[in-house]
Amino acid sequence: MKKIQYRKLIRDRIPQKIARSGGSFRVRVLKTKEFEKELLKKVGEEASALPVVESRAELISEMTDVLDVIDEIKRVKKITSSELAKAKRDNFKRKGGFKKRLYLHWAEDTGYRTNERRNA
């Protein structure tokens, strides 16, 4: 059988699913710092699926994946729900929400930067 290289964090039951379908695999347990780094990558991976969903059920499933990873990040980094709620309120006060549905085409360079990663 052809091997596919994944090199990514997976959920706990994925090895059993692969084995049940007759496949072989190699996994290793990540060290704490590696795990934290991979969790942060995983949230991006899971979120990247959202724009391509085709149904409400798929959207809910993919959003659940994102929330599961966020919950694990909260657990590992010992971030409380109240800390997140406060940060959410602070962000809203500083930046606003999305109710106006604004789409930025361009702006003059004032030094403002978004959170988006740039491919330099």
N, C-alpha and C positions, 0 to 999 in steps of 0.2 A: 504494500500500500504506500502511496506517495506521502511524504512528510511535509507538513506545513509548519513553518517557523512562526510562532506567535510572540514569544518574549514579552509577555504582559501578565499583569495580575488577573487572576480568575477567581470565580466564586468557588466555595468549598466543595460543592457537589459535582463540578464539571469533570474531575477525573473518573468518577463512577459512571457518568453518562458516556464518556469515551470508551471505557472498558466494556460497558453493557452492549455497546454497538460493535464490539469486536476490535477496537483500535488499541494501539499501544501509545504511550506518551512518556514524557519525562517532566517532572515537576520538582521544585525544591522549595523549602520554607525560607522566606525572606527574613533577613535580620530587621530589627526595629526601624532603623533609619531608611533602609531600602524599602520597607513596607510603606512608610510614610510618603516617600517620594513617589512610589508607584500608585498609591491612592490618589495623589494629586493629579497624576497623569490620567488615571482611570476616570475621574470625574469629567475631564475634557473629552475622553473617548465616548463616554455614555451620553454626554450632552450633544456631541456631534451627530448623533442619530436623530435628534428631534426634528431638524428641518426636512428630513426625507420620509417621515411617516406618512402613511396614506389613509389612516382611519383613526377615529377617536380611540378605539381600543388599543391600537398600536401606540398612540400618543400617551395614553395612561400607562401602558407597560414601560415605555422608555422613560417617562418621567419618574416612575417608581425606581428604575435602575439608578437614575441620577440621585434621587433622594436616599436610596440605600447607601451609596458611596459617601454622600454628604454626612449621613448619620454615623458611618464608620469613622470618617475624618473627625467628627465631633468627639466620638468616644476616645480615639487615639490621642488627640490633642487636648483632651479634657476641656472642651468648649461647651458651656452650658446653653440650654435653650434661651435662658434669660439674656445671656451675653449676645446671642445672635439677634434676639428681638430688639435689644437696645441698639445694636449696630444697624439693624434694618431701619429703625426709626430715625437714627442719625443720618443715614444715607438719604432717606426720603426728604428730610429737612434740607439737606445740603444740595441734592440733585433733583428732587422731585420724583414723580412716578412715570407711568407710561400712558395715562388716560388720554393725553392730547394726541397720541399716535404720531409724534414728530419724527421725521426722517431727515437727517443731515446730509446734504449733498456735498457741501464744501464749507470751509471757513478760513479766514485769514489766520496765519500762524501767530498765535498769541502766547505760545508755550503750553497750551492745554494739551494733554495727552489722554487718550482713552486707555482702557485696560487691554486692548487687543495686542496680541503679539505681532510684531513686524518681522517679515522675512528679510533680513538685512543682507 
